[in-house]
C-alpha cells in the first residue's frame, strides 16, 4: 500500500480514499512517506472535533476555525506550498451538497499541484459525483514482520521467556488479520492470564479473532470438539486432508508449494460432509468461518447485499489463513445464474462476485463447500481450477457402517463388547451415518422409557422401523452417483479402488 500511495502522491493524484480502522498507524505511515518525497509536503490532519492540525507541528501551529468541513477545505485550498491533508471520517458529511461541492472545488484546484487530500475512514462511502475523481486504497493490516516487532516489544515489557521458533510462528499466525492495536492488547491479555507467551497461549490470541467474526455479523466462527477420527470411512478424503495439513506453514512456502484453494464435497445427505469440513479445522489448526449466504441478502438498500458479501470475504481474508465453510452450496447459489426476474439480479451479482473472488484471491483462505443436489449447482462452480478437488461421499458400505456404529456407541458407552457390530452393519444397508446415529438414539429412548439398558435388539428394531433416505429418494441418489462416477473423486477408498479397476 505504501508504495502505491507514494506513486499516487508523486503522480499528483488530488483525491485518495484510504479505507482503514487504524488511524494512528496509517497517519504515521503517511507522515513517514512525506519525509521521503522530493517536495517534502507538510502533513495536516482534520477531525470534526479538533479541525485541522499539523501532524508533526514542527513548522507552525494549527489553523483556527476549521472545525466545519467547508472551512477546512477552504483553508486547504488557500494554503501555500505542497501538502498532504488527511480528513478523518469525512464520509458522514459527504451527503451534504455543500461539503461535496467544496471537496470537488478543492480537487479541481489541486490538479497539477503538489497537494493531495486523503479521506481516511473505516467505511467506504463515495458520492456519485466523486466516483471519477477518487482512487480507493485499502490500508493493509500488519504483516508478519510488524507483528513480530509487536511481539518482541511485549516480551521485553513483560519479561516473558522467549518462545521457541515454532511457538513464535504460531503466535504470529494467530494474530494475522488483527490491527496493531488488537495484537498489542491480545498479547498483553495472554501475559496477564498466563504470565508468558508460548504455544499454549495461541488459543487466547485466537479469542480476539472470534470477537472480530462476531462483530462482522455475516460470518460465524465455528468451534468443533470432534476430531477427524470420529468420522467412519472416507479414507481417500481423509488422506487428501492429512497430506495438506501443513500446506499453510512457512515451511510449505519455502518448499515452493502453492496454497490450496478449496474443495467441494458432493454426496448423499447425512453422510458426514459437514462434519468433515468442521473437523478439518482442528486437523489443520485453522479457524473455521461459516458463510451463511442467507445473511448476506439485504433488501433495505440497493447494493447492500453485495457490500455484505464483500465485507464478509474481506474479514475472512484479514484473519487468514482460515477455512471458509459454505454448507449446502447448491441451495445458497441455486438461483444465481438468472435471478433478474425474482430479485432484480441481486443473486446473480452476488454469485458473480463470489466466483470472481474465488478465481482471483491470493490470500490463504481455503473454501470448503458441501452440496447435495448437483443438478441445482451452477456449472461455473464445477469448472476445473475453481476447486482443487471435488469429492463424492456415497452411502457407507458394510465395513464403514460397522466403523460408524463403533464410533457412535463408544461415545455413549465405555464398553461395547455386547454389541455385534457386523450384524448391525448388515441390517442397516442403505443407511447414512446420520441415520445410523438416530437409530441408536431411538433405541436409547425406548430402553430409557422402560428403565433399562438398551440392547442390540433395540437398535435392530429402530433400524427396521426407519425408511432411509436412499429408498425415499432413490432416483435422486442414483442420478448423483451416475454424475459423480465420471466427474468426482470418491471419498471412500473402496469406491476409489472399484473405479480404478473399472478404468
C-alpha angles and dihedrals in degrees: 000000000000092000092049091048090049091053093047094051093047089047087057098244102174100203128039126172112209114194111205145126091211104083097162095046092045092048092051090050092051092047090051090048092051091058090058096050120101093232093051093217121202113242121225129183127205130199129169090240100049106019119214121347133166111252096222098020089205095130105035147336132278124285115253128233096020099125094113116071091233093053091046093050090047090053091048091054092049094044112112122228133019120319149162113222117198114200110194119208096350090146097094089057095051090084087067110092090213093056093044091050092048090050092049091049090052092049091050090049093048097056110120093011135104093252128108133178116212116197106205118195142134088229124066108220115157120173116230090245091061100044094099093046104050135076115205121215130178113221103229120238118243114292126219092274094055092043088051089057090050090051092048091051091051092048090053094045093049098037087230118166115261112265121233116261090256093050091046092054091049092048092049093045089050091056096047107119095032123109118248090256092050091049092050092049096047092048089052090048091053091049092050093049100040105016091231145052111238137131089281090065095057089096090057090052091049089055088072089058089053088057090050090055093047090053090051093063096198099069126059124211107224123202117193124194094190121091127216088258089070089070116087119223122341091119096161091053092045091050090052091051094046090052090056098041091110097037095113097050127107088245090062091050091051089049089056098245116154116234114258113252102204148283137244119216115201123184155111114312115264097025098115103269095134093041090053089055092049096046091048087069090063093041093054096034092234130132114258117222120189115210111207106198089196090066091052094065115089119166095184095092133020109255094014094114092052090048090051091054092047091050092048093050091044090053091049090051092047093059096038142166083077143127117248108206122201112182119205096005090182090066096040095057101020093122098032099111098056115016100132094110098043104043107004092266096299094129091048092052093047090048091050093047092051093049091050091050092050091050098045105032116122097177118102096256111140111207112214113185134175130200137180103188114050092182089065094048115103110246092233090072092057096053114120112264096028090094128019090229141000113214127194118213110201129188110289119264122228095276092048092047089053089052091049092051090050093051095049095043092049089053089059105032130030093215120046100164090114091066123084099218094184092056091047090050092052096049092050098058111156093023122130123224091258091051091050090052091050091050089056091047091049090051090051092051091050093051093042091055088055093046095242141104117275118248144197090269092054091056093046090050091051091049093050092049091054125085105208124223090246088069100039092048101030096143094051093047091048092049091049092050092049091051094046095048092077103021109041139050115247114246093208120071093220091057091046091053090049092052092048089053090050093051 
